[in-house]
Amino acid sequence: FISIMKLLFLVTQLLLLLIVRSCPDGQILIATVCQPCPAGYSCSQDVQTPCPPGTYSGGGLFNCTPYAVATYSSSGATACAAYCSAGTYLLTGTQRCLSCDLGTYSSDGLQTSCTACPPGKSTAAPGATAMAQCNPCPSGRASVGGTPCMLCVAGTFSTGNAATCTTCAGGTSSNSGASACFPCSGGTYSTAGSVCIQCQAGYYSGAGASSCTICPGNKYSAAGASLCTNCPPGQVSFPGSSSCFSCADGQYMVFPSLACIYCPGGTFIPRGAGSCTPCSPGTYSLLGATTCIQCSPGSYSPGNLSQCISCPEGTYNMLKGSKSVLACKSCPSGQ
């Protein structure tokens, strides 16, 4: 009887083998029953194979899954592990983990690049592991996001937590790293976003100027002047002059052309004077004279003449500087 039972069992097993010849992919035949492929293996055509390095399987698969970028696995792995740690990232094409730069962070190390901090914020040091480490930029600095907090250049400013630095308005400026702008001092000016620039000679400006103003005629200025200076008496200048000038001896200036003209005969002009003066009686002058000359004996001048008048025939005058014909005396009889 026992032999008959054993024979029946063997026949049953043989029939089962004939019925279940092969399990579907992702399963493996175990004790005549198709079971899910175990984790860490791939199963196909009743062959169970360990997952090669760089792949993994959670079970029930006919192919092992390649690990994601920035992860790794050993042979027969059931899951992938992060290749890099938080605060670093995997350099593409290499097995090098690099620290996140200032202004970026990585929370899991499963990245080939780090995440940028929001605009106006950055990290205190490389290798940040969370966005909570992105701190607002201090005043005088700014970040567009993903960068260090950069110092504001001269002519710009920020009050903190800024993506970009703000341009100072014309007439104002700032030093680098400023939290506010200041007005340019007298004798200087600025355009929007520039430093304060000294006015050139012949120009001037008050405090907070966005441009310099030209000095008018008969005034002058040195470079960096906040006011124009009047020319000294007897001197003049053109608009925008750095100094004043006077005409040559014997000349006077015509306005508004500022041309220098010689004084006519019978007049003179002292050095530095602004107009010609008539010669007084008893004197005369030639063109462009600076002084008048006394008439010689035998002549006279009522004034404002370019030459003295000779005494009439039959008269004489022994004195210099005679002012009138009355100074001429009749000659003695027989002379």
Rosetta blueprint (number, residue, H / E / L):
1 F L
2 I H
3 S H
4 I H
5 M H
6 K H
7 L H
8 L H
9 F H
10 L H
11 V H
12 T H
13 Q H
14 L H
15 L H
16 L H
17 L H
18 L H
19 I H
20 V L
21 R L
22 S L
23 C L
24 P L
25 D L
26 G L
27 Q E
28 I E
29 L E
30 I E
31 A L
32 T L
33 V E
34 C E
35 Q E
36 P E
37 C L
38 P L
39 A L
40 G L
41 Y E
42 S E
43 C E
44 S E
45 Q L
46 D L
47 V E
48 Q E
49 T E
50 P E
51 C L
52 P L
53 P L
54 G L
55 T E
56 Y E
57 S L
58 G L
59 G L
60 G L
61 L L
62 F L
63 N L
64 C L
65 T E
66 P E
67 Y L
68 A L
69 V L
70 A L
71 T E
72 Y E
73 S L
74 S L
75 S L
76 G L
77 A L
78 T L
79 A L
80 C L
81 A E
82 A E
83 Y L
84 C L
85 S L
86 A L
87 G L
88 T E
89 Y E
90 L E
91 L L
92 T L
93 G L
94 T L
95 Q L
96 R L
97 C E
98 L E
99 S E
100 C L
101 D L
102 L L
103 G L
104 T E
105 Y E
106 S L
107 S L
108 D L
109 G L
110 L L
111 Q L
112 T L
113 S L
114 C L
115 T E
116 A E
117 C L
118 P L
119 P L
120 G L
121 K E
122 S E
123 T L
124 A L
125 A L
126 P L
127 G L
128 A E
129 T L
130 A L
131 M H
132 A H
133 Q H
134 C L
135 N E
136 P E
137 C L
138 P L
139 S L
140 G L
141 R E
142 A E
143 S L
144 V L
145 G L
146 G L
147 T L
148 P L
149 C L
150 M E
151 L E
152 C L
153 V L
154 A L
155 G L
156 T E
157 F E
158 S L
159 T L
160 G L
161 N L
162 A L
163 A L
164 T L
165 C L
166 T E
167 T E
168 C L
169 A L
170 G L
171 G L
172 T E
173 S E
174 S L
175 N L
176 S L
177 G L
178 A L
179 S L
180 A L
181 C L
182 F E
183 P E
184 C L
185 S L
186 G L
187 G L
188 T E
189 Y E
190 S L
191 T L
192 A L
193 G L
194 S L
195 V L
196 C L
197 I E
198 Q E
199 C L
200 Q L
201 A L
202 G L
203 Y E
204 Y E
205 S L
206 G L
207 A L
208 G L
209 A L
210 S L
211 S L
212 C L
213 T E
214 I E
215 C L
216 P L
217 G L
218 N L
219 K E
220 Y E
221 S L
222 A L
223 A L
224 G L
225 A L
226 S L
227 L L
228 C L
229 T E
230 N E
231 C L
232 P L
233 P L
234 G L
235 Q L
236 V E
237 S L
238 F L
239 P L
240 G L
241 S L
242 S L
243 S L
244 C L
245 F E
246 S L
247 C L
248 A L
249 D L
250 G L
251 Q E
252 Y E
253 M E
254 V E
255 F L
256 P L
257 S L
258 L L
259 A E
260 C E
261 I E
262 Y E
263 C L
264 P L
265 G L
266 G L
267 T E
268 F E
269 I L
270 P L
271 R L
272 G L
273 A L
274 G L
275 S L
276 C L
277 T E
278 P E
279 C L
280 S L
281 P L
282 G L
283 T E
284 Y E
285 S L
286 L L
287 L L
288 G L
289 A L
290 T L
291 T L
292 C L
293 I E
294 Q E
295 C L
296 S L
297 P L
298 G L
299 S E
300 Y E
301 S L
302 P L
303 G L
304 N L
305 L L
306 S L
307 Q L
308 C L
309 I E
310 S E
311 C L
312 P L
313 E L
314 G L
315 T E
316 Y E
317 N L
318 M L
319 L L
320 K L
321 G L
322 S L
323 K L
324 S L
325 V H
326 L H
327 A H
328 C L
329 K E
330 S E
331 C L
332 P L
333 S L
334 G L
335 Q L
